[in-house]
Amino acid sequence: MIMSDTTTPAYLKDSAQILTQAGFATSQTWYHGTASGLLDAIMEQGLIQSGDKEYNLKAKQTMTTIGSSFKENKDPVFLTQSKELAYYWAVKTCESRNKYFANDEQPLVLAINLPAELNTTINPDVGAAGMLLAGSDDYLEVLSKIYQDNGLVAPQVDPMTADRMEYLAALGMAYSKQNIAADLLEVVKP
């Protein structure tokens, strides 16, 4: 099943509370979008950098089968300050996993309540510059709609001159280079 509907369920719509023209407010609570098929492992092991081991193994096997090499990247744990944006990433994760594994996984949003000392380790995701340079990206379209739905003008972030914090505030994109323990996580429910 390929999911193309990224309509956010009402219980995850939080932009009216945390979005201003200056961007998304931050707190000690962050969100991560994932697929239901990963939930048991996440709740046991926490959020681990490059954590979808099943997907990585399948990709490695596929590349080996066709005679190519596979280099596993060590991606950080991607986070956002918005449940709405986390849902978008959850849908994208499900699309990939459902296509690759012929599953019917559902999108889930995890809340991450970080203690102050860990909260200071969250960084703006300037890797998002690639999306901005490409010019047209589904995420940017969804983001623009969220701003418009709240009566705000969507940000025009210039990747060549943008301050690092613009990626966090305006685009809602952050990451942690540290694994996040399972006891800091909970599934956001209606």
C-alpha positions in Angstrom: 0.0 0.0 0.0 1.4 3.4 -1.0 0.2 6.2 1.2 -0.2 9.5 -0.6 -2.6 11.2 1.8 -0.6 13.4 4.2 -3.7 14.9 5.8 -2.8 15.3 9.4 -5.3 13.8 11.9 -6.9 16.5 14.1 -5.3 15.3 17.3 -1.8 15.9 15.8 -2.6 19.4 14.5 -0.5 21.7 16.7 0.6 24.5 14.4 -2.0 26.9 15.6 -0.4 26.7 19.1 3.3 26.7 18.2 3.7 28.5 14.8 4.1 32.3 14.4 5.6 34.3 11.5 9.0 33.8 13.3 8.6 30.0 12.9 7.9 27.0 15.2 8.4 27.4 18.9 10.6 24.9 20.7 10.4 23.3 24.1 11.8 20.2 25.8 9.3 18.1 23.9 10.3 17.0 20.4 8.5 14.7 17.9 9.6 11.9 15.6 7.5 10.4 12.8 7.9 6.6 12.3 6.1 3.5 11.0 4.0 1.1 13.2 6.3 -1.8 12.1 9.2 -0.1 13.9 7.4 0.6 17.1 8.3 -2.5 19.1 12.0 -2.1 18.4 11.9 1.6 19.2 10.1 1.1 22.5 12.6 -1.5 23.4 15.9 0.1 22.2 15.0 3.7 21.9 15.6 5.9 18.8 18.9 4.9 17.4 20.9 6.7 14.7 20.3 5.0 11.3 17.8 3.0 13.2 15.8 1.1 10.5 18.1 -1.9 10.5 15.6 -4.0 8.5 15.4 -1.4 5.7 19.2 -1.0 5.7 19.7 -4.8 5.5 17.3 -5.1 2.6 19.0 -2.2 0.7 22.4 -3.8 1.3 21.1 -7.2 0.0 19.6 -5.6 -3.0 22.8 -3.7 -3.9 24.9 -6.9 -3.4 22.5 -8.9 -5.6 22.9 -6.4 -8.5 26.7 -6.4 -8.0 27.0 -3.0 -6.4 28.4 -2.0 -3.0 26.4 -0.5 -0.3 27.7 2.0 2.2 25.5 2.5 5.2 25.3 6.1 6.3 25.1 6.9 9.9 22.2 9.3 10.0 21.3 11.1 13.2 17.9 10.9 14.8 15.7 13.4 13.0 13.3 15.4 15.1 10.8 18.3 14.8 9.1 20.5 17.3 5.7 19.9 15.7 3.4 16.8 15.8 2.1 17.9 12.4 5.5 17.9 10.8 6.4 14.6 12.5 3.2 13.1 11.0 4.4 14.1 7.5 7.7 12.2 8.1 5.8 9.2 9.5 3.8 9.0 6.3 7.0 9.1 4.2 8.5 6.4 6.4 5.4 4.2 5.9 5.5 4.8 2.1 9.1 3.6 1.9 8.6 0.6 4.2 5.3 -0.4 2.7 6.7 -0.3 -0.8 9.9 -2.1 0.1 8.4 -4.8 2.3 4.9 -5.0 0.9 3.5 -4.2 4.4 0.6 -2.2 5.6 2.3 -0.1 8.3 0.6 2.9 9.7 2.2 6.3 10.5 2.9 7.0 14.2 4.2 10.1 16.0 6.4 9.7 19.0 6.7 12.4 21.7 10.2 12.8 23.1 10.4 14.6 26.5 14.1 15.5 26.9 15.7 16.5 30.2 17.4 19.9 30.0 20.9 18.5 29.5 19.8 16.4 26.5 17.7 19.2 25.1 20.8 21.3 24.6 22.2 18.6 22.2 19.5 19.1 19.6 20.8 20.8 16.5 19.1 22.6 13.5 19.1 20.3 10.5 21.0 22.3 7.9 21.0 19.2 5.7 17.6 20.5 4.6 19.5 22.9 2.3 19.4 20.2 -0.3 15.6 20.5 -0.4 15.8 24.2 -0.7 18.3 24.1 -3.5 16.2 21.6 -5.5 13.4 24.1 -5.4 10.4 21.8 -5.4 9.9 19.4 -2.6 6.8 17.8 -1.2 7.8 18.7 2.4 8.2 22.4 1.4 4.7 22.3 -0.1 3.2 20.8 3.0 5.1 23.3 5.2 3.9 26.2 3.0 0.3 25.0 3.4 0.7 24.8 7.2 1.8 28.4 7.3 -1.0 29.5 5.0 -3.6 27.6 7.0 -2.5 29.6 10.0 -2.8 32.9 8.1 1.0 33.3 7.8 3.4 33.7 4.9 5.5 30.7 4.2 9.2 31.3 4.8 11.6 31.9 1.9 14.8 30.4 3.3 17.9 31.1 1.2 20.3 28.1 1.7 23.3 30.2 0.7 22.7 32.9 3.4 20.4 31.3 6.0 21.4 31.3 9.6 21.5 27.7 11.1 18.6 28.5 13.4 16.3 29.3 10.4 16.3 25.6 9.6 14.9 24.9 13.0 12.5 27.8 13.4 11.2 28.3 9.9 11.4 24.7 8.6 10.9 22.7 11.8 13.9 20.5 11.1 16.3 19.3 13.8 18.4 16.3 14.8 20.2 14.6 17.6 23.6 12.9 17.2 22.8 10.9 20.3 20.6 7.9 20.6 17.4 8.6 22.6 16.4 6.2 25.3 13.1 4.4 25.2 12.0 5.7 28.6 11.9 9.2 27.1 9.5 8.2 24.3 5.7 7.8 24.2 3.3 7.3 21.3 1.1 10.4 20.7 -2.5 9.2 20.8 -5.9 10.9 20.3 
